[in-house]
Amino acid sequence: MPGLAEATLAAALIAGCPVLPADSIWNSAVDTLPLDPASAAYVATIGAARAVHPDFGTVYAGAPNGIPLIVVGAGQPRVAVTFGYADESDPGPYPIPPAAPIEGGSQSTGDRHVLVLDQDACQLYELYAAYPLARDAWQAGSGAVFDLRSNALRPAGWTSADAAGLPILPGLVRFDEAAAGDITHALRFTAPQTRDAYVWPARHRASSLTGAQYPPMGQRFRLKASVDASAFGPRVQAIVRALKKYGMMLADNGSSWYLSGAPDPRWDDDELHQLGRLTGSDFEAVDVSMLQSAPDSGQVRGAAPPPDATLAAIEFYRAGVDHYFVTAATAEIAALDTGVLAGWLRTGLGFDVWPPDTATQAGRTPVCRFYGRPEAGLDSHFYSASPAECAAVAQRFGDHWLRESDDVFAVAPADPVSGACAAGTVPVYRMYDDRADANHRYTTSPSVAAAMRAAGWVPEGYGPSAVAFCVPG
C-alpha cells in the first residue's frame, strides 16, 4: 500500500541491537489504516472518559517506576528458571544477573517483570512474576526468549511474559527516544477487560469474556489525527506523535489506558502526567489485518526489505552428547526452541549471515552443509565456505557425510593465507573436537575460540587464527 515501505525503513536500537526488524508490525505506521468496525464499542468498554496514565517515570513507592531493562554480554552466567506455566515458557537457563532489576522493586507484589538483553546475541529474555531463589536460580510465572533480529512469533496460543504473548520491550516508552523527539514504534498499554480472543500479532488470550464489545489481545489503537501535539511538553509531544503515527497495542489486562514505559531518573514526572489530558475518546481502534504477511510472522506485507538484509544464525548446545549446532533456518530454529528436536538449548551466541540467494553478489560465497550420518557414529553437522573443501568432503567421505545443501546461507570468504576478513565483516572461527563423533563449533568470539583451544579443540581454517569464513560485522 502507498507509504508502507517508507514507514518501515528503520528500527530502534538498544545496545547496538535492533528492536525487531525494520519491517516488524511494531515498527510500522498505522496512521493511514482503516478503522476497526468495533472501534467505538472498544473505546466505550475501556472507558471513553478515562484518562491516559503514564505507568512509568522516575520513582514510585521507593522503586524505579516502570518496567526496567538490564543489558548483559555473552559472558553473563546463566541461571536455572522454574516456571508456573512451563508448558508455554521457553526453558532456561537465562542470563539473569543476581541483582537484576524487578518491576516495582524487590518487594513488589505486582507483575514483577524482569527484562534482560544479551547485547552480543541480540537475544531478549523476559520474565513475569519473577522471584530470585538463590544466586543461581529464579522462579517465574512465565518466560519468553525473543531474537530481536527476527520477525518470528511465539507458537499460537502461547503466552509470554505478557498476557498477549508479545515481547514487552518493543512497546516501552524510553527516555532517550522521547528526548530525541522521535519514537518510531508502537507502544504498549493495558485495559481492564479483554475478550477471550487475540488478533495478529498477539498469540494469547487472557479472559473468559466473549462479548463483541471487549477488545481482543493485540488490538491496535491510535490517537486521532485531530489531537494537537503542540499543547504538550517536548518529551510528551514525542509520545503523542508516536501514538498518532504508530499507535499502541493492547498487551495485558490492567487499568484503563495505562501506557507502559521504562523507568529513568531523567523523566520529568509532572511533564509525563500531561498525558492525562488525553482520554479514551481521543483514540480509535485500527484494523491492521491487511499488513499481515503470514500468521506466524510479525513481518508486514509489502514492506521493502532493508537494502542488505541479514539472517541470524543461532547457536544451540545439546549437553547429552556435548555437541554444538548453528542454524539460520527459521523452521529449524523453531523446532529446536519448542523441543520438536529435543535436548537442544540456545547458548546465547550466534552471528549474522546473508540469505543464500545473495551468494552471487561480489565478495560473497555460498556455504555448504553436511550431516554426519548416525549409522557412521556421527550425528553432527559440518559447514564450509570453500567450494573445493565441499567437493573434497563429498568425494572422500560421502559414505559418512550427507551433503544436505550447497547454499544454506552466504558469507564472505577469508583471505586464504592470512585469514583476514574484508572491511565490514568479522571472522568466524571453526573448532573441531577431535573425537570420533566429529563435532564442530563456529564462533565469532575470540575468547570462546581460545577457551575451546585450551580445552583441546583443534582450530580449522585460514591463517594463524583459523578463520573459516567472514560474516556481516
BAPA-519634 format. One record per residue (C-alpha): residue number from 0; residue in three letters; chain; z, y, x. Coordinates in Angstrom, 3 decimals. Layout:
% residues N
NODE,NUM,ALA,A,Z,Y,X
...
//
This chain:
% residues 473
NODE,0,MET,A,0.000,0.000,0.000
NODE,1,PRO,A,-0.550,3.586,1.242
NODE,2,GLY,A,2.077,4.814,3.625
NODE,3,LEU,A,3.752,1.447,4.109
NODE,4,ALA,A,2.737,0.941,7.720
NODE,5,GLU,A,3.834,4.451,8.646
NODE,6,ALA,A,7.266,3.767,7.179
NODE,7,THR,A,7.900,0.676,9.281
NODE,8,LEU,A,6.979,1.658,12.810
NODE,9,ALA,A,10.471,1.825,14.251
NODE,10,ALA,A,13.804,0.060,14.138
NODE,11,ALA,A,17.176,1.458,15.114
NODE,12,LEU,A,18.539,0.312,18.471
NODE,13,ILE,A,22.108,-0.680,19.302
NODE,14,ALA,A,22.935,-1.559,22.908
NODE,15,GLY,A,19.218,-1.993,23.541
NODE,16,CYS,A,18.727,-4.424,20.655
NODE,17,PRO,A,16.562,-3.682,17.622
NODE,18,VAL,A,18.470,-3.765,14.352
NODE,19,LEU,A,15.985,-6.250,12.877
NODE,20,PRO,A,12.223,-5.926,13.418
NODE,21,ALA,A,10.448,-2.704,12.555
NODE,22,ASP,A,8.741,-4.429,9.628
NODE,23,SER,A,12.002,-5.647,8.074
NODE,24,ILE,A,12.697,-4.717,4.464
NODE,25,TRP,A,15.840,-2.996,5.776
NODE,26,ASN,A,13.657,-0.592,7.781
NODE,27,SER,A,11.112,0.046,5.036
NODE,28,ALA,A,10.901,3.186,2.922
NODE,29,VAL,A,11.186,2.791,-0.841
NODE,30,ASP,A,10.719,6.403,-1.950
NODE,31,THR,A,7.302,5.699,-3.492
NODE,32,LEU,A,8.034,2.314,-5.082
NODE,33,PRO,A,8.213,1.849,-8.872
NODE,34,LEU,A,11.483,1.865,-10.778
NODE,35,ASP,A,13.069,-1.387,-11.784
NODE,36,PRO,A,12.738,-1.726,-15.588
NODE,37,ALA,A,16.524,-2.199,-15.844
NODE,38,SER,A,17.352,0.873,-13.739
NODE,39,ALA,A,19.164,2.826,-16.473
NODE,40,ALA,A,21.221,-0.208,-17.509
NODE,41,TYR,A,22.249,-0.964,-13.918
NODE,42,VAL,A,23.329,2.628,-13.274
NODE,43,ALA,A,25.327,2.719,-16.514
NODE,44,THR,A,27.072,-0.563,-15.657
NODE,45,ILE,A,28.065,0.557,-12.156
NODE,46,GLY,A,29.057,3.975,-13.524
NODE,47,ALA,A,26.741,6.908,-14.141
NODE,48,ALA,A,29.662,9.354,-13.861
NODE,49,ARG,A,31.357,7.612,-10.937
NODE,50,ALA,A,31.190,9.457,-7.614
NODE,51,VAL,A,29.800,8.116,-4.361
NODE,52,HIS,A,32.562,7.323,-1.886
NODE,53,PRO,A,32.159,7.013,1.913
NODE,54,ASP,A,34.085,3.841,2.722
NODE,55,PHE,A,34.214,4.860,6.381
NODE,56,GLY,A,35.279,7.740,8.594
NODE,57,THR,A,37.937,8.309,11.226
NODE,58,VAL,A,41.292,6.691,10.395
NODE,59,TYR,A,42.782,5.409,7.146
NODE,60,ALA,A,46.245,3.869,6.746
NODE,61,GLY,A,46.665,3.831,10.515
NODE,62,ALA,A,43.473,1.887,11.289
NODE,63,PRO,A,39.878,2.914,12.042
NODE,64,ASN,A,38.186,3.485,8.693
NODE,65,GLY,A,35.071,1.372,8.185
NODE,66,ILE,A,33.519,-1.866,9.427
NODE,67,PRO,A,33.764,-1.942,13.243
NODE,68,LEU,A,31.348,-3.446,15.757
NODE,69,ILE,A,32.103,-4.682,19.256
NODE,70,VAL,A,29.341,-5.239,21.836
NODE,71,VAL,A,29.651,-8.064,24.378
NODE,72,GLY,A,27.445,-9.646,27.024
NODE,73,ALA,A,26.299,-13.162,27.783
NODE,74,GLY,A,29.440,-13.791,29.823
NODE,75,GLN,A,31.802,-13.360,26.885
NODE,76,PRO,A,33.697,-16.663,26.436
NODE,77,ARG,A,33.019,-18.395,23.143
NODE,78,VAL,A,35.780,-19.479,20.823
NODE,79,ALA,A,36.053,-22.031,18.045
NODE,80,VAL,A,35.965,-20.739,14.462
NODE,81,THR,A,37.014,-22.736,11.398
NODE,82,PHE,A,35.570,-21.670,8.041
NODE,83,GLY,A,36.795,-21.839,4.476
NODE,84,TYR,A,33.147,-22.012,3.371
NODE,85,ALA,A,31.954,-24.205,6.206
NODE,86,ASP,A,29.003,-25.625,4.274
NODE,87,GLU,A,27.394,-22.158,4.121
NODE,88,SER,A,28.559,-20.836,7.504
NODE,89,ASP,A,26.882,-21.003,10.893
NODE,90,PRO,A,29.065,-23.172,13.135
NODE,91,GLY,A,30.734,-21.785,16.227
NODE,92,PRO,A,31.606,-21.201,18.885
NODE,93,TYR,A,31.338,-17.409,18.574
NODE,94,PRO,A,31.647,-14.889,21.451
NODE,95,ILE,A,34.675,-13.100,19.976
NODE,96,PRO,A,36.946,-11.209,22.389
NODE,97,PRO,A,40.694,-11.755,21.857
NODE,98,ALA,A,41.158,-8.129,20.779
NODE,99,ALA,A,38.003,-7.838,18.649
NODE,100,PRO,A,38.464,-5.049,16.076
NODE,101,ILE,A,39.058,-6.195,12.500
NODE,102,GLU,A,38.072,-4.128,9.488
NODE,103,GLY,A,41.209,-2.419,8.248
NODE,104,GLY,A,43.193,-3.331,11.364
NODE,105,SER,A,45.094,-6.454,12.383
NODE,106,GLN,A,47.449,-6.199,9.405
NODE,107,SER,A,44.727,-5.688,6.819
NODE,108,THR,A,44.737,-7.666,3.578
NODE,109,GLY,A,41.170,-6.609,2.742
NODE,110,ASP,A,37.826,-8.105,3.714
NODE,111,ARG,A,38.732,-8.230,7.417
NODE,112,HIS,A,35.146,-8.265,8.653
NODE,113,VAL,A,34.536,-8.813,12.366
NODE,114,LEU,A,31.119,-7.910,13.823
NODE,115,VAL,A,30.141,-8.917,17.366
NODE,116,LEU,A,26.808,-8.108,19.028
NODE,117,ASP,A,25.727,-10.070,22.104
NODE,118,GLN,A,23.532,-7.437,23.715
NODE,119,ASP,A,21.921,-9.870,26.173
NODE,120,ALA,A,20.645,-12.242,23.488
NODE,121,CYS,A,20.451,-9.653,20.661
NODE,122,GLN,A,22.446,-12.071,18.507
NODE,123,LEU,A,24.720,-10.678,15.793
NODE,124,TYR,A,27.843,-12.635,14.828
NODE,125,GLU,A,29.606,-11.631,11.609
NODE,126,LEU,A,32.818,-12.987,10.057
NODE,127,TYR,A,34.511,-12.430,6.711
NODE,128,ALA,A,38.294,-12.791,6.233
NODE,129,ALA,A,38.731,-13.268,9.975
NODE,130,TYR,A,42.122,-14.098,11.478
NODE,131,PRO,A,42.843,-14.917,15.147
NODE,132,LEU,A,44.719,-18.200,15.516
NODE,133,ALA,A,45.091,-18.132,19.283
NODE,134,ARG,A,43.351,-16.660,22.295
NODE,135,ASP,A,40.527,-19.184,21.965
NODE,136,ALA,A,40.355,-19.830,18.207
NODE,137,TRP,A,39.799,-17.953,14.934
NODE,138,GLN,A,39.614,-18.827,11.274
NODE,139,ALA,A,37.433,-17.077,8.716
NODE,140,GLY,A,36.280,-17.373,5.151
NODE,141,SER,A,32.625,-17.430,6.194
NODE,142,GLY,A,30.453,-16.582,9.162
NODE,143,ALA,A,26.812,-15.971,9.969
NODE,144,VAL,A,24.665,-15.537,13.067
NODE,145,PHE,A,21.568,-13.329,12.974
NODE,146,ASP,A,18.801,-12.948,15.536
NODE,147,LEU,A,18.194,-9.188,15.439
NODE,148,ARG,A,14.618,-9.710,16.636
NODE,149,SER,A,13.769,-11.990,13.713
NODE,150,ASN,A,12.965,-11.490,10.027
NODE,151,ALA,A,14.264,-14.953,9.107
NODE,152,LEU,A,16.641,-15.006,6.139
NODE,153,ARG,A,19.556,-17.356,5.600
NODE,154,PRO,A,18.922,-20.563,3.651
NODE,155,ALA,A,18.518,-19.903,-0.063
NODE,156,GLY,A,21.882,-19.906,-1.820
NODE,157,TRP,A,23.922,-19.354,1.343
NODE,158,THR,A,26.498,-16.646,1.715
NODE,159,SER,A,27.103,-14.795,4.997
NODE,160,ALA,A,29.989,-12.527,5.921
NODE,161,ASP,A,28.688,-10.600,2.911
NODE,162,ALA,A,28.562,-11.819,-0.686
NODE,163,ALA,A,24.808,-11.212,-0.847
NODE,164,GLY,A,24.077,-13.459,2.148
NODE,165,LEU,A,22.797,-10.449,4.092
NODE,166,PRO,A,23.745,-9.101,7.519
NODE,167,ILE,A,26.245,-6.237,7.362
NODE,168,LEU,A,25.369,-4.269,10.496
NODE,169,PRO,A,21.855,-3.133,9.441
NODE,170,GLY,A,23.273,-1.343,6.393
NODE,171,LEU,A,26.093,0.583,8.031
NODE,172,VAL,A,26.058,4.364,8.364
NODE,173,ARG,A,26.642,5.040,12.069
NODE,174,PHE,A,27.726,8.344,13.531
NODE,175,ASP,A,25.095,8.538,16.275
NODE,176,GLU,A,22.265,8.232,13.746
NODE,177,ALA,A,23.782,10.752,11.350
NODE,178,ALA,A,24.477,13.209,14.171
NODE,179,ALA,A,20.868,12.871,15.357
NODE,180,GLY,A,19.781,13.679,11.812
NODE,181,ASP,A,17.599,10.593,11.399
NODE,182,ILE,A,18.734,7.397,9.666
NODE,183,THR,A,15.704,5.128,9.316
NODE,184,HIS,A,17.047,2.163,7.372
NODE,185,ALA,A,18.595,1.194,4.063
NODE,186,LEU,A,22.348,1.459,3.626
NODE,187,ARG,A,24.883,-0.961,2.146
NODE,188,PHE,A,27.029,-0.405,-0.949
NODE,189,THR,A,29.266,-2.212,-3.427
NODE,190,ALA,A,29.599,-2.414,-7.215
NODE,191,PRO,A,32.463,-3.782,-9.335
NODE,192,GLN,A,30.371,-6.149,-11.469
NODE,193,THR,A,27.241,-8.054,-10.491
NODE,194,ARG,A,25.109,-10.694,-12.163
NODE,195,ASP,A,25.019,-14.379,-11.407
NODE,196,ALA,A,21.729,-13.818,-9.578
NODE,197,TYR,A,20.211,-12.421,-6.418
NODE,198,VAL,A,16.884,-10.806,-5.558
NODE,199,TRP,A,14.966,-10.634,-2.297
NODE,200,PRO,A,16.096,-10.221,0.427
NODE,201,ALA,A,19.576,-11.331,-0.726
NODE,202,ARG,A,20.352,-15.066,-0.587
NODE,203,HIS,A,23.594,-15.488,-2.514
NODE,204,ARG,A,25.217,-14.616,-5.836
NODE,205,ALA,A,28.920,-13.955,-6.384
NODE,206,SER,A,29.518,-13.683,-10.119
NODE,207,SER,A,29.593,-15.672,-13.334
NODE,208,LEU,A,28.313,-12.765,-15.456
NODE,209,THR,A,24.876,-13.334,-16.985
NODE,210,GLY,A,24.190,-10.123,-18.923
NODE,211,ALA,A,20.975,-8.293,-18.070
NODE,212,GLN,A,22.926,-5.039,-17.648
NODE,213,TYR,A,24.626,-6.357,-14.499
NODE,214,PRO,A,22.671,-5.772,-11.263
NODE,215,PRO,A,21.874,-8.793,-9.070
NODE,216,MET,A,22.929,-9.032,-5.454
NODE,217,GLY,A,20.354,-7.412,-3.173
NODE,218,GLN,A,19.229,-4.876,-5.777
NODE,219,ARG,A,17.806,-1.783,-4.080
NODE,220,PHE,A,18.691,1.699,-5.297
NODE,221,ARG,A,17.527,5.105,-4.081
NODE,222,LEU,A,18.706,8.662,-4.531
NODE,223,LYS,A,16.467,10.635,-6.856
NODE,224,ALA,A,13.935,12.935,-5.195
NODE,225,SER,A,15.336,15.897,-7.144
NODE,226,VAL,A,18.647,15.873,-5.232
NODE,227,ASP,A,18.853,18.852,-2.861
NODE,228,ALA,A,19.955,17.682,0.588
NODE,229,SER,A,20.423,21.216,1.918
NODE,230,ALA,A,23.621,21.627,-0.090
NODE,231,PHE,A,25.494,19.302,2.268
NODE,232,GLY,A,26.798,19.421,5.827
NODE,233,PRO,A,24.370,18.383,8.592
NODE,234,ARG,A,25.575,14.787,9.002
NODE,235,VAL,A,25.771,14.227,5.270
NODE,236,GLN,A,22.265,15.682,4.955
NODE,237,ALA,A,21.038,12.833,7.169
NODE,238,ILE,A,22.749,10.318,4.881
NODE,239,VAL,A,21.301,11.940,1.764
NODE,240,ARG,A,17.785,11.920,3.233
NODE,241,ALA,A,18.163,8.225,4.106
NODE,242,LEU,A,19.340,7.429,0.577
NODE,243,LYS,A,16.273,9.158,-0.816
NODE,244,LYS,A,13.751,7.528,1.515
NODE,245,TYR,A,15.256,4.120,2.369
NODE,246,GLY,A,17.836,3.716,-0.370
NODE,247,MET,A,20.709,1.241,-0.337
NODE,248,MET,A,21.207,-2.456,-1.077
NODE,249,LEU,A,23.888,-3.942,-3.292
NODE,250,ALA,A,25.644,-6.273,-0.892
NODE,251,ASP,A,29.106,-7.058,-2.240
NODE,252,ASN,A,31.492,-6.807,-5.164
NODE,253,GLY,A,33.807,-3.827,-4.818
NODE,254,SER,A,34.350,-0.305,-6.032
NODE,255,SER,A,31.523,1.659,-7.659
NODE,256,TRP,A,29.072,3.329,-5.273
NODE,257,TYR,A,31.200,2.691,-2.172
NODE,258,LEU,A,28.943,3.311,0.817
NODE,259,SER,A,29.636,1.291,3.989
NODE,260,GLY,A,29.732,2.670,7.499
NODE,261,ALA,A,31.205,2.202,10.958
NODE,262,PRO,A,34.406,3.965,11.994
NODE,263,ASP,A,34.118,6.698,14.595
NODE,264,PRO,A,36.624,9.362,15.697
NODE,265,ARG,A,33.776,11.909,15.744
NODE,266,TRP,A,33.300,11.807,11.964
NODE,267,ASP,A,34.496,14.837,10.003
NODE,268,ASP,A,36.194,13.225,7.004
NODE,269,ASP,A,36.064,16.436,4.986
NODE,270,GLU,A,32.319,16.639,5.533
NODE,271,LEU,A,31.844,12.968,4.612
NODE,272,HIS,A,33.640,13.498,1.318
NODE,273,GLN,A,30.892,15.885,0.308
NODE,274,LEU,A,29.140,12.650,-0.683
NODE,275,GLY,A,31.475,12.698,-3.685
NODE,276,ARG,A,29.262,15.386,-5.192
NODE,277,LEU,A,26.775,12.602,-5.871
NODE,278,THR,A,27.319,10.379,-8.893
NODE,279,GLY,A,25.667,7.272,-10.232
NODE,280,SER,A,23.365,9.371,-12.409
NODE,281,ASP,A,21.732,10.649,-9.208
NODE,282,PHE,A,20.450,7.149,-8.400
NODE,283,GLU,A,17.753,4.832,-9.722
NODE,284,ALA,A,17.069,1.152,-9.173
NODE,285,VAL,A,13.885,0.241,-7.316
NODE,286,ASP,A,11.593,-2.781,-7.615
NODE,287,VAL,A,10.805,-3.935,-4.047
NODE,288,SER,A,9.183,-7.240,-5.043
NODE,289,MET,A,5.705,-6.014,-4.118
NODE,290,LEU,A,6.829,-5.776,-0.476
NODE,291,GLN,A,7.843,-9.434,-0.193
NODE,292,SER,A,5.657,-11.338,2.255
NODE,293,ALA,A,7.402,-14.722,1.935
NODE,294,PRO,A,10.549,-15.931,0.142
NODE,295,ASP,A,12.358,-16.888,3.348
NODE,296,SER,A,11.413,-13.823,5.379
NODE,297,GLY,A,12.607,-10.234,5.346
NODE,298,GLN,A,9.208,-9.048,6.618
NODE,299,VAL,A,7.411,-6.638,4.329
NODE,300,ARG,A,3.890,-7.445,3.182
NODE,301,GLY,A,1.072,-5.423,4.656
NODE,302,ALA,A,3.176,-3.739,7.316
NODE,303,ALA,A,1.421,-3.010,10.558
NODE,304,PRO,A,2.948,-5.142,13.325
NODE,305,PRO,A,4.161,-3.444,16.485
NODE,306,PRO,A,1.318,-2.931,18.970
NODE,307,ASP,A,2.723,-5.531,21.346
NODE,308,ALA,A,4.838,-7.842,19.192
NODE,309,THR,A,7.015,-10.491,20.826
NODE,310,LEU,A,8.760,-13.657,19.728
NODE,311,ALA,A,12.351,-14.576,20.518
NODE,312,ALA,A,12.716,-17.842,22.455
NODE,313,ILE,A,16.224,-19.145,21.654
NODE,314,GLU,A,18.179,-21.489,23.917
NODE,315,PHE,A,20.185,-24.399,22.465
NODE,316,TYR,A,22.549,-26.911,24.065
NODE,317,ARG,A,23.477,-30.438,22.974
NODE,318,ALA,A,26.781,-31.431,24.517
NODE,319,GLY,A,26.455,-35.138,23.727
NODE,320,VAL,A,23.568,-35.540,26.160
NODE,321,ASP,A,24.162,-32.426,28.297
NODE,322,HIS,A,20.660,-31.110,27.517
NODE,323,TYR,A,19.262,-27.598,27.183
NODE,324,PHE,A,16.293,-26.723,24.986
NODE,325,VAL,A,14.443,-23.485,24.288
NODE,326,THR,A,12.008,-22.724,21.467
NODE,327,ALA,A,10.299,-19.748,19.846
NODE,328,ALA,A,9.145,-21.680,16.762
NODE,329,THR,A,10.777,-20.272,13.619
NODE,330,ALA,A,10.844,-23.586,11.755
NODE,331,GLU,A,12.265,-25.407,14.757
NODE,332,ILE,A,14.965,-22.763,15.249
NODE,333,ALA,A,15.931,-23.069,11.573
NODE,334,ALA,A,16.117,-26.866,11.832
NODE,335,LEU,A,18.392,-26.610,14.855
NODE,336,ASP,A,20.581,-23.926,13.277
NODE,337,THR,A,21.053,-25.794,9.995
NODE,338,GLY,A,21.710,-29.190,11.544
NODE,339,VAL,A,18.485,-30.879,10.451
NODE,340,LEU,A,18.150,-31.637,14.153
NODE,341,ALA,A,21.808,-32.498,14.661
NODE,342,GLY,A,24.054,-31.718,17.588
NODE,343,TRP,A,22.415,-28.547,18.867
NODE,344,LEU,A,24.187,-25.187,19.161
NODE,345,ARG,A,22.903,-21.826,20.360
NODE,346,THR,A,24.075,-20.831,23.819
NODE,347,GLY,A,23.611,-17.137,23.054
NODE,348,LEU,A,20.888,-16.891,25.696
NODE,349,GLY,A,17.121,-16.719,25.464
NODE,350,PHE,A,14.222,-14.410,26.225
NODE,351,ASP,A,11.207,-12.787,24.606
NODE,352,VAL,A,7.706,-14.260,24.814
NODE,353,TRP,A,4.337,-13.258,23.400
NODE,354,PRO,A,2.670,-15.029,20.461
NODE,355,PRO,A,0.317,-17.820,21.545
NODE,356,ASP,A,-2.752,-16.089,20.121
NODE,357,THR,A,-2.324,-13.292,22.681
NODE,358,ALA,A,-2.675,-15.624,25.682
NODE,359,THR,A,-6.260,-14.465,26.285
NODE,360,GLN,A,-5.145,-10.896,26.951
NODE,361,ALA,A,-5.290,-9.681,30.531
NODE,362,GLY,A,-2.237,-10.593,32.575
NODE,363,ARG,A,-1.108,-13.400,30.260
NODE,364,THR,A,-1.369,-17.154,30.245
NODE,365,PRO,A,-0.544,-19.882,27.705
NODE,366,VAL,A,2.420,-22.218,28.146
NODE,367,CYS,A,2.016,-25.940,27.592
NODE,368,ARG,A,4.846,-28.105,26.264
NODE,369,PHE,A,5.539,-31.780,26.905
NODE,370,TYR,A,8.044,-34.057,25.218
NODE,371,GLY,A,9.627,-36.855,27.240
NODE,372,ARG,A,9.408,-39.996,25.163
NODE,373,PRO,A,12.803,-41.550,24.248
NODE,374,GLU,A,11.413,-45.027,24.972
NODE,375,ALA,A,10.981,-43.831,28.564
NODE,376,GLY,A,14.651,-42.779,28.674
NODE,377,LEU,A,13.849,-39.069,28.493
NODE,378,ASP,A,14.141,-37.350,25.049
NODE,379,SER,A,13.648,-33.916,26.657
NODE,380,HIS,A,11.084,-31.112,26.865
NODE,381,PHE,A,9.156,-29.527,29.714
NODE,382,TYR,A,7.237,-26.216,29.830
NODE,383,SER,A,4.707,-24.896,32.312
NODE,384,ALA,A,2.558,-21.785,32.573
NODE,385,SER,A,0.328,-23.377,35.201
NODE,386,PRO,A,-2.854,-24.995,33.821
NODE,387,ALA,A,-3.024,-27.122,36.956
NODE,388,GLU,A,0.535,-28.370,36.507
NODE,389,CYS,A,-0.066,-29.051,32.817
NODE,390,ALA,A,-3.093,-31.156,33.701
NODE,391,ALA,A,-1.253,-32.967,36.515
NODE,392,VAL,A,1.698,-33.898,34.287
NODE,393,ALA,A,-0.668,-35.233,31.615
NODE,394,GLN,A,-2.638,-37.234,34.187
NODE,395,ARG,A,0.248,-38.641,36.223
NODE,396,PHE,A,2.968,-39.055,33.609
NODE,397,GLY,A,1.068,-39.393,30.358
NODE,398,ASP,A,2.824,-42.648,29.506
NODE,399,HIS,A,6.209,-40.918,29.652
NODE,400,TRP,A,5.452,-37.327,28.654
NODE,401,LEU,A,3.653,-36.495,25.393
NODE,402,ARG,A,1.569,-33.302,25.589
NODE,403,GLU,A,2.733,-31.544,22.398
NODE,404,SER,A,0.859,-28.260,22.808
NODE,405,ASP,A,-1.292,-26.297,25.201
NODE,406,ASP,A,-0.154,-22.913,23.921
NODE,407,VAL,A,3.365,-22.840,22.405
NODE,408,PHE,A,3.639,-19.185,23.463
NODE,409,ALA,A,2.217,-16.778,26.029
NODE,410,VAL,A,3.786,-15.418,29.214
NODE,411,ALA,A,2.719,-13.587,32.354
NODE,412,PRO,A,2.126,-15.666,35.495
NODE,413,ALA,A,4.342,-15.120,38.527
NODE,414,ASP,A,2.836,-14.453,41.931
NODE,415,PRO,A,2.214,-17.979,43.323
NODE,416,VAL,A,3.538,-17.051,46.786
NODE,417,SER,A,6.380,-14.595,46.246
NODE,418,GLY,A,7.302,-15.408,42.659
NODE,419,ALA,A,7.170,-11.692,41.869
NODE,420,CYS,A,6.627,-10.511,38.294
NODE,421,ALA,A,4.426,-7.634,37.190
NODE,422,ALA,A,5.945,-4.357,36.050
NODE,423,GLY,A,7.360,-4.580,32.560
NODE,424,THR,A,8.172,-8.276,32.849
NODE,425,VAL,A,11.153,-10.262,34.125
NODE,426,PRO,A,11.304,-13.665,35.833
NODE,427,VAL,A,12.225,-16.920,34.111
NODE,428,TYR,A,13.861,-19.394,36.490
NODE,429,ARG,A,13.275,-23.111,35.958
NODE,430,MET,A,16.028,-25.540,36.921
NODE,431,TYR,A,15.839,-29.368,36.946
NODE,432,ASP,A,18.943,-31.552,36.607
NODE,433,ASP,A,17.533,-34.311,38.888
NODE,434,ARG,A,18.637,-37.054,36.523
NODE,435,ALA,A,16.783,-39.980,35.010
NODE,436,ASP,A,16.602,-38.177,31.659
NODE,437,ALA,A,14.912,-35.192,33.382
NODE,438,ASN,A,16.253,-32.151,31.556
NODE,439,HIS,A,15.022,-28.672,32.481
NODE,440,ARG,A,16.611,-25.290,31.815
NODE,441,TYR,A,14.785,-21.960,31.618
NODE,442,THR,A,16.736,-18.733,32.031
NODE,443,THR,A,16.200,-15.066,32.865
NODE,444,SER,A,19.764,-14.759,34.155
NODE,445,PRO,A,20.083,-14.830,37.971
NODE,446,SER,A,23.799,-15.630,37.648
NODE,447,VAL,A,23.120,-18.599,35.363
NODE,448,ALA,A,20.428,-19.855,37.759
NODE,449,ALA,A,22.837,-19.525,40.703
NODE,450,ALA,A,25.544,-21.421,38.839
NODE,451,MET,A,23.100,-24.198,37.984
NODE,452,ARG,A,22.087,-24.497,41.635
NODE,453,ALA,A,25.739,-24.674,42.644
NODE,454,ALA,A,26.186,-27.499,40.131
NODE,455,GLY,A,23.367,-29.488,41.721
NODE,456,TRP,A,20.379,-28.479,39.614
NODE,457,VAL,A,17.100,-28.272,41.541
NODE,458,PRO,A,15.137,-24.985,41.364
NODE,459,GLU,A,11.453,-25.373,40.486
NODE,460,GLY,A,8.938,-22.564,40.603
NODE,461,TYR,A,7.248,-19.953,42.753
NODE,462,GLY,A,8.784,-18.037,45.624
NODE,463,PRO,A,12.310,-18.271,47.039
NODE,464,SER,A,13.855,-17.699,43.601
NODE,465,ALA,A,11.859,-20.475,41.902
NODE,466,VAL,A,10.250,-18.356,39.212
NODE,467,ALA,A,8.450,-20.443,36.598
NODE,468,PHE,A,6.773,-17.518,34.791
NODE,469,CYS,A,7.405,-13.971,33.644
NODE,470,VAL,A,8.255,-12.675,30.163
NODE,471,PRO,A,8.468,-9.267,28.482
NODE,472,GLY,A,11.277,-7.222,30.010
//
